[in-house]
């Protein structure tokens, strides 16, 4: 990926020797795959280059304690990349690492993002919603305000996304603003305080980070890591049943 690290790999022994000569211990050597979710051939070439560097270290009498290379995609798809350690990231949180490889693995999303309705109003057909008035009601509808916006990490580019209220999908009506969204709830009964699920399950419906990311033109990891600091966090653990 050429973000950090040594290039060409032949530099590894000289660099490792500098580490040892400084009185430090070389604990591990690693690489990071650029496209292990899709490109088997390229990933194996990268692994071969890494192994060549490790062999060059060994020829110079340098043997790091641990070798590691496999991110989520490689850990799932290419067992030969596992080495001493693996470094799964997105898959630990139940997110697809890319390329649809999570299908059939039974990954369960670890993240639920909830909010609550703060205001409800009934508006007639023809009314326009939010900045720019780009969303116009075709019929009288119940409109719910939800206190979340792009300053919280709900992407502005996700206009037209859906949220869950009352166990059903409801469309975000118009422009996503800094602190609030408005949601078209049709003729459903909605009240202030009702739970709103932005990512996660409610009743029989589920909205995934991947779905929101697709609507926003980004990736699920950008959605998950972009949730703002003012959104409260609650951490819970569940034990898998036998």
C-alpha positions as CSV (number, residue, x, y, z in Angstrom):
1,X,0.0,0.0,0.0
2,X,3.1,2.2,0.4
3,X,1.6,4.2,3.3
4,X,4.4,3.4,5.7
5,X,7.1,0.7,6.0
6,X,10.2,-0.3,3.9
7,X,10.6,-0.4,0.2
8,X,12.1,-2.4,-1.4
9,X,11.8,-5.4,0.9
10,X,15.6,-5.9,0.5
11,X,16.1,-3.0,3.0
12,X,14.6,-5.1,5.8
13,X,17.9,-6.7,7.1
14,X,19.8,-3.4,7.3
15,X,16.9,-1.7,9.0
16,X,16.4,-4.5,11.5
17,X,20.1,-4.5,12.3
18,X,19.9,-0.7,13.1
19,X,17.0,-1.6,15.5
20,X,19.0,-4.3,17.3
21,X,22.2,-2.2,17.4
22,X,20.2,0.5,19.2
23,X,19.5,-1.9,22.0
24,X,15.9,-2.5,21.0
25,X,14.1,-5.8,20.5
26,X,12.4,-6.6,17.2
27,X,9.1,-8.0,18.4
28,X,7.4,-8.5,15.1
29,X,7.3,-7.9,11.3
30,X,4.2,-7.4,9.3
31,X,2.6,-6.3,6.1
32,X,-1.0,-5.1,5.3
33,X,-2.9,-6.4,2.3
34,X,-4.3,-3.9,-0.1
35,X,-7.2,-6.0,-1.5
36,X,-7.4,-9.3,0.2
37,X,-11.2,-9.3,-0.1
38,X,-11.1,-9.6,-3.9
39,X,-7.6,-10.1,-5.4
40,X,-6.2,-13.5,-4.5
41,X,-3.4,-13.3,-6.9
42,X,-2.2,-9.9,-5.8
43,X,-2.5,-10.9,-2.2
44,X,-0.4,-14.0,-2.7
45,X,2.2,-11.9,-4.5
46,X,2.3,-9.5,-1.6
47,X,2.6,-12.4,0.9
48,X,5.5,-13.9,-1.2
49,X,7.3,-10.5,-1.1
50,X,6.8,-10.4,2.7
51,X,8.1,-13.9,3.1
52,X,11.2,-13.0,1.0
53,X,11.9,-10.2,3.4
54,X,11.5,-12.5,6.4
55,X,13.8,-15.0,4.8
56,X,16.4,-12.3,4.2
57,X,16.1,-11.4,7.9
58,X,16.6,-15.1,8.9
59,X,19.7,-15.3,6.6
60,X,21.2,-12.4,8.7
61,X,20.4,-14.2,11.9
62,X,17.3,-12.1,12.7
63,X,14.2,-13.9,13.7
64,X,11.3,-11.7,15.0
65,X,9.0,-13.3,17.5
66,X,5.8,-12.8,15.5
67,X,4.9,-12.4,11.9
68,X,1.4,-11.1,10.9
69,X,-0.3,-10.0,7.8
70,X,-4.0,-11.1,7.6
71,X,-6.7,-8.4,7.9
72,X,-10.3,-9.5,7.9
73,X,-10.5,-10.4,4.2
74,X,-7.3,-12.5,4.3
75,X,-8.2,-14.1,7.7
76,X,-11.5,-15.3,6.1
77,X,-10.4,-16.3,2.7
78,X,-6.7,-17.2,2.6
79,X,-5.6,-19.4,5.5
80,X,-1.9,-19.3,4.3
81,X,-1.8,-15.7,5.4
82,X,-2.5,-16.4,9.0
83,X,1.1,-16.8,10.2
84,X,1.5,-16.2,13.9
85,X,-1.3,-13.6,14.4
86,X,-4.3,-12.3,12.4
87,X,-5.6,-8.7,12.6
88,X,-9.4,-8.8,11.8
89,X,-10.9,-5.4,12.0
90,X,-14.3,-4.8,10.4
91,X,-15.4,-8.4,10.7
92,X,-15.0,-8.3,14.5
93,X,-17.8,-5.7,14.6
94,X,-20.0,-7.7,12.2
95,X,-19.3,-5.6,9.2
96,X,-18.6,-7.0,5.8
97,X,-14.9,-6.3,5.1
98,X,-15.7,-5.9,1.4
99,X,-16.7,-7.8,-1.7
100,X,-19.6,-9.4,0.0
101,X,-17.4,-12.0,1.7
102,X,-19.3,-11.9,4.9
103,X,-22.4,-13.6,3.4
104,X,-22.9,-17.0,4.9
105,X,-20.4,-16.4,7.7
106,X,-23.0,-15.6,10.4
107,X,-21.5,-12.3,11.3
108,X,-23.7,-10.3,13.6
109,X,-23.5,-6.5,13.6
110,X,-22.2,-5.2,16.9
111,X,-23.5,-1.7,16.5
112,X,-27.0,-0.3,17.0
113,X,-27.5,3.5,16.6
114,X,-30.6,4.8,18.2
115,X,-32.3,8.1,18.7
116,X,-35.8,9.2,19.7
117,X,-38.6,11.4,18.2
118,X,-38.6,14.9,19.6
119,X,-41.5,16.5,17.7
120,X,-44.5,15.3,15.7
121,X,-46.7,17.3,13.4
122,X,-49.3,16.6,10.7
123,X,-48.7,18.5,7.5
124,X,-50.9,18.7,4.4
125,X,-50.0,17.6,0.9
126,X,-47.8,20.0,-1.0
127,X,-45.6,21.1,2.0
128,X,-41.9,21.0,1.4
129,X,-39.3,19.6,3.9
130,X,-36.0,20.9,5.2
131,X,-33.4,23.1,3.5
132,X,-34.0,23.7,-0.2
133,X,-37.5,22.2,0.0
134,X,-36.5,19.3,-2.2
135,X,-38.9,16.9,-0.6
136,X,-42.5,17.7,-1.2
137,X,-45.4,15.8,0.4
138,X,-47.6,14.1,-2.1
139,X,-50.3,13.6,0.5
140,X,-51.0,14.6,4.1
141,X,-48.4,13.0,6.4
142,X,-47.2,12.7,9.9
143,X,-43.7,14.2,10.1
144,X,-41.3,13.3,13.0
145,X,-38.2,15.3,13.9
146,X,-35.2,13.3,15.1
147,X,-32.3,15.0,16.8
148,X,-29.4,13.7,14.8
149,X,-27.6,15.2,11.8
150,X,-24.3,15.3,10.0
151,X,-22.5,16.8,13.0
152,X,-23.3,13.5,14.7
153,X,-21.9,11.5,11.7
154,X,-25.3,10.8,10.0
155,X,-24.0,11.6,6.5
156,X,-25.5,14.6,4.7
157,X,-25.1,12.6,1.4
158,X,-27.6,10.0,2.7
159,X,-30.6,12.0,1.7
160,X,-33.5,9.6,1.0
161,X,-32.2,7.1,3.5
162,X,-34.6,5.2,5.8
163,X,-34.9,4.8,9.6
164,X,-37.0,2.5,11.7
165,X,-39.9,3.9,13.8
166,X,-42.6,1.6,15.2
167,X,-41.0,-1.4,13.6
168,X,-41.4,0.0,10.1
169,X,-39.1,1.8,7.6
170,X,-39.7,5.5,7.3
171,X,-38.0,7.8,4.8
172,X,-35.8,10.7,5.7
173,X,-37.6,13.7,4.2
174,X,-35.3,16.0,2.4
175,X,-31.9,17.5,3.4
176,X,-30.1,16.1,6.4
177,X,-29.2,19.1,8.5
178,X,-26.4,19.6,11.1
179,X,-28.5,18.6,14.1
180,X,-31.8,17.1,13.0
181,X,-33.6,15.1,10.4
182,X,-37.3,15.0,9.6
183,X,-38.9,11.7,8.7
184,X,-42.1,11.0,6.7
185,X,-44.2,8.6,8.7
186,X,-47.2,8.7,6.5
187,X,-50.4,7.9,8.5
188,X,-48.6,6.0,11.2
189,X,-49.2,6.9,14.9
190,X,-45.9,8.4,16.1
191,X,-45.3,10.3,19.4
192,X,-42.4,12.2,21.0
193,X,-40.1,9.8,22.7
194,X,-40.7,6.9,20.3
195,X,-37.5,5.0,19.5
196,X,-35.8,5.7,16.2
197,X,-33.2,3.2,14.9
198,X,-30.7,4.6,12.5
199,X,-28.6,1.5,12.3
200,X,-29.8,-1.8,13.7
201,X,-32.9,-3.8,14.2
202,X,-36.4,-2.9,15.3
203,X,-39.1,-5.5,15.2
204,X,-38.7,-7.6,12.0
205,X,-36.8,-4.8,10.1
206,X,-33.1,-4.0,10.1
207,X,-31.0,-1.2,8.6
208,X,-27.3,-2.1,8.3
209,X,-24.3,0.2,8.2
210,X,-23.7,-1.1,4.7
211,X,-27.2,0.1,3.6
212,X,-26.6,3.5,5.0
213,X,-23.2,3.7,3.5
214,X,-24.5,2.7,0.1
215,X,-27.1,5.5,0.3
216,X,-24.3,8.0,1.3
217,X,-21.9,6.8,-1.3
218,X,-19.2,5.6,1.1
219,X,-18.3,2.4,3.0
220,X,-19.7,0.9,6.2
221,X,-16.4,1.5,8.1
222,X,-16.6,5.2,7.4
223,X,-20.2,5.3,8.8
224,X,-19.2,3.3,11.9
225,X,-16.0,5.3,12.7
226,X,-17.7,8.6,11.8
227,X,-20.3,8.6,14.5
228,X,-19.6,11.8,16.5
229,X,-18.4,12.1,20.0
230,X,-21.5,13.8,21.3
231,X,-23.5,10.6,20.6
232,X,-23.6,8.7,23.9
233,X,-22.0,5.2,23.9
234,X,-23.3,2.2,25.8
235,X,-21.3,-1.0,25.7
236,X,-22.9,-4.4,26.3
237,X,-21.7,-8.0,26.0
238,X,-23.7,-11.0,25.2
239,X,-22.8,-14.6,25.7
240,X,-23.5,-17.0,22.8
241,X,-25.8,-19.8,23.8
242,X,-24.5,-23.3,23.6
